[in-house]
Amino acid sequence: MLGDMHYSGHSGFTAEQFKYAIHEQMQAPKIRELYTQTPMTYLIDDHDVGIKNADSRHHSVARATKGFKQIVPNDL
């Protein structure tokens, strides 16, 4: 999957705030079913870290990744 799980990110978010944004997306039954029943690889993109055109060097990438791993922990 190529990013854009949520658009609520902000580059100043903490890992906990990123976790909450992902958690909110998972509340939709069809989305939750898709993400929990379908094996996939997810590529975090600039919208997921909260700043347009961010790359892996941006300071919010580590926090967004940590938040994602807290809610979707399997093998990450």
Protein Blocks (a to p, Z undefined) as FASTA:
>chain_A
ZZjkbakbcfkbcfklmmmmmmmmmmpmklmmmmmmmgcdddddfklnopahiafkbmkl
mmmmmmmmmmmmghZZ
